[in-house]
Amino acid sequence: MEILQATMEDFDGIVKLLKTYHVDYISAEDKKDGFVTTNLTDDQLRRLIEEENGVTIAKENGRVYAFALAASWDYWKEWPLFEYMIERLEDYQLDGVTITKENSYQYGPICIDKSVRGTGLFEKVFFASLASMKDRFPIMATFINKINPRSYAAHTRKVHTTEAGTFQFNNNNYFLMSCSTSMQPE
Ligand SMILES: CC(C)(COP(=O)(O)OP(=O)(O)OC[C@H]1O[C@@H](n2cnc3c(N)ncnc32)[C@H](O)[C@@H]1OP(=O)(O)O)[C@@H](O)C(=O)NCCC(=O)NCCS
């Protein structure tokens, strides 16, 4: 399995994976193992790949098995949830440092095809995504829906992101998770 930053060649594979595990399309059976909620138009995904270099993927024989999205808050600000997070970012800290729009970026969603979950691929894609942003930002910030315990378990036990706090948006309850972009695999 190769882990790399996506190019437009990977566009269709990323969309396929996103649609399979997006809350709007996911099967009831798969939902208990996590789901993604961020919707991207084709143009938003193209800009994320081409202008932000913000999609880390795992692929084999041309098939995309995993992706992690990451970009500056300036990119994400057009989504209402991210606009809300940006307004409140400075209420949260990582290791005593206030999280700001300038010193952090938003990672997520991450999505792993169910055929390769629990194999260590999650950690590899997570750290590759982190490394891709390290030169631009010292802090990673993300959100996890409280009704996604698998994602919370992965982000606290498989990689050690820190719960900086919680927030509510649109009748959903979220954890705000954070870590240093210098964090290393154990
Ligand atoms: C969330 C996701 C990225 C994690 O990757 P993964 O390969 O499944 O992660 P792992 O299996 O290595 O680790 C998950 C851990 O959670 C545990 N787990 C599974 N279901 C769980 C549940 N309902 N509650 C608590 N823990 C759970 C697993 O047992 C595992 O821990 P273990 O290896 O100690 O047993 C992946 O499941 C996924 O893509 N899900 C669909 C999309 C999604 O939810 N993305 C995250 C959005 S924030």
The ligand as an ORCA input file, in Angstrom:
! r2SCAN-3c Opt
* xyz 0 1
  C     -12.568      5.912     12.274
  C     -11.561      5.165     11.391
  C     -10.772      6.171     10.541
  C     -10.562      4.444     12.334
  O      -9.694      3.626     11.592
  P      -9.640      2.037     11.939
  O      -8.681      1.387     11.033
  O     -11.039      1.532     11.945
  O      -9.058      2.118     13.417
  P      -8.609      0.882     14.303
  O      -9.460     -0.314     14.030
  O      -7.127      0.728     14.192
  O      -8.892      1.460     15.741
  C     -10.202      1.665     16.186
  C     -10.343      1.160     17.594
  O     -11.688      1.429     18.019
  C     -12.258      0.255     18.529
  N     -13.690      0.321     18.289
  C     -14.396     -0.193     17.275
  N     -15.687      0.088     17.425
  C     -15.794      0.807     18.561
  C     -16.877      1.366     19.272
  N     -18.130      1.270     18.800
  N     -16.615      2.037     20.403
  C     -15.358      2.152     20.886
  N     -14.289      1.624     20.257
  C     -14.511      0.954     19.112
  C     -11.587     -0.848     17.780
  O     -11.744     -2.068     18.449
  C     -10.168     -0.349     17.722
  O      -9.465     -0.545     18.916
  P      -8.615     -1.904     19.196
  O      -7.742     -2.125     17.994
  O      -7.882     -1.577     20.446
  O      -9.601     -3.006     19.356
  C     -12.271      4.127     10.461
  O     -12.987      3.196     11.252
  C     -13.223      4.780      9.463
  O     -12.805      5.233      8.406
  N     -14.544      4.837      9.799
  C     -15.523      5.452      8.909
  C     -15.300      6.946      8.706
  C     -15.062      7.691     10.011
  O     -15.713      7.474     11.020
  N     -14.092      8.627      9.965
  C     -13.753      9.483     11.099
  C     -14.568     10.733     11.080
  S     -14.044     11.832     12.383
*
